[in-house]
Amino acid sequence: MPSNLYIIGTMNTADRSIALIDTALRRRFEFKEMIPNSTILSDNIEGINLQKLLETINERITFLLDRDHTIGHAYLIEIKSKNALCNVFRNQVIPLLQEYFYTDWRKIQLVLGDNDEWGKSPEDKLVLVTKHYNGTEEKILFGVDLDDYEEQEIYELNPLISNGQFDNFPISGFVHIYERPSKG
């Protein structure tokens, strides 16, 4: 088996190129599925259970998309603090979710338990709705009510996460991804 793969020549289309490469690789290599293994993660990082966190996120991704898009344990295996977890979510997990859901922030909120129905407080949310446009607001903004846009919401990362103020982001923001907040 060759240690390096060289592709020589030109291809007619990108799709054909990818299909040919995929076929060649599958003939020459063995593929073994590696599913996320939450049991190798810590169950207590400053009160955050990384095992439950990963399992919950992946169950939601599987429901909304499919199991082939689950988040691997490698993202969380080196986590030793809440601040490190904030950094991984800001720079790796949330951008990956944006890619998976084509920036459908409503679905990203569902995965993270940031939807209003889950019951997180605004300060616990990683993804916030910053503006909600209805027909009246569209008319003020554009001078006309746009028929193609019934209602629009604008989302952003929690400023504590996006600005790197990880010390100020509450631990409950992660705990309440896998544990529904109590109504009190």
N, C-alpha and C positions, 0 to 999 in steps of 0.2 A: 504494500500500500504506500503510495507516495506521500511524503510528509508535506509537500507544498502543492497547491492547486494553481495551475497556470491556465489562463484563458487567452487564446490567440485567435485573431480573426475579427471580423465584423459581424454584427447581427442586424437583422432587418428591423425588428421592433423591440422595445423594452420588455414587453410581455413575453415574447418568444425567448429572449435572452434569459429572463428569470426562470421560465419553465424549463429550459434546457439545463441550466445550472442546477436547479432543484432536482431534476431527474438524474443528473450525473452524480450528485452528492448522495442521493438515496441508494444508488447502485453500489457505491463504493464504501459507504460507512454504515455503521449500525447506530440507530437512534434509540435512546432510552429516555422515557418520560421521567422528568424530575418534578414531582408535585411539591408545592410548599409544605414544609414540615414545621408546624408551629411549636411542636414539643421541644425543640432545641432552643427556643427563645426563653428569656427570663419571664417569670410570672410576677415579678415585682421590681420595677424600676421607679423609685420614688412614688410608689402607689399605683403605677400603671402596669397592667398585666398585658405584656406584649403578645402572649399566646392568644388571649381572647381578642385582642385588638386585630391581629392578623386574620384570625378565623372569621370574625364578624365582617371585616372589610371584604374578604374573599367570598364569603357567602352572598353578600350583596352584589358583588361584581358578577358572580356566577348567575344570579337571578336576573340581573339587568342586561347582561351581555352573554357570557359563556364562561366555562371553566378554563379555557385556554388563555384567558386574560387575567388570571389571578395574580396577585402580587407575591413574589417569591420571598422566602424567609431571609434571603441574603441582605435585603434592605435593612433589616432590623437586628441582625445577628450581632453586630458590634455595638449596639446601643447600650450605653452605661448611664445615661442621664436624660432627664426630660428635655434639656436644651439640645442634646444631640438628636433626640427624636424630632423636635421642632425643625431642626436643620434638614433632616432627611425628608420630612414631609414637605417643607418648602421647596427643596431643590430636586427631589426625586419622585416621591409618591404623588404629589398633586400634579406636577407636569405629566407624569405617566397617565394619570386619570384624565387629564385634559386631552391627551392623545387618544386614549381609548374611547372617550365619549364625544370626541370632536367638539370640545369646549361646550358641551351641554351641561352647564353649571348646575341645573336642577338635579340631574342624575348624579353629579359629583357630590352635591349636598346629601342626596339619599345615601350614597356609599359611606359618607363620613358622619351620618346622623345629624347633619346640620339643617335638615328640613324642619320647618316650624312644628309639624305634627309630632316629631320625636320628642320635643320639649326642652331642648338645650337653651340655656340663656344666651343672649347675644354675645356676651364676653367669652363663652365657651366654644363658639363656632369658629371653625377654621375658614369657612367660606361664608361671606355675608352678602345679603341683598342690599345694595347701596341706593338704588333708585328703582321705583316702580312707575312705569308710564301707562296711563289709561288713555282713552280717546280724547278727553279734554286736554290732557297734558301734551299729547301729540299735536293737537291743533294749535296750542300755544307755541310749541317748538317749531313746527313746520308751516303753520298757517292753514293746515288742512288735516282732517282725520284720515290717516292712511288705512285704507281697507285691508291691505295685506298684513297689517300688524295690529292685531287685536289688543294685546297688552304685552309689554316688554319689561323685563327686569334686567338690571345691570348688577353684576356681581364683582366682588373683589376678595382677595385674601384678607383675613383679619390683619389689620395694620401691625399688630404685635409680631405676627409671623413674617409678613412681607418686609418689615423694617429690621428684622433680626433682634427684636426686643424679647427674646425667648424667656428671660427671667420673669417677665410680667405676664406671660401666657399661663393661665391656670392649668394645673394637672387635670382637673375635671374635664377640660376640653378634650382630652384623649380618653379618659375613663368613660365619658358619656358617649363615646362612639359605640362601645359594646355594652354599656350598662345604661338603660334608660333612666333619665333623671326622675327623681321622685317629685310628685306635685306637692308643693308645700307652701 
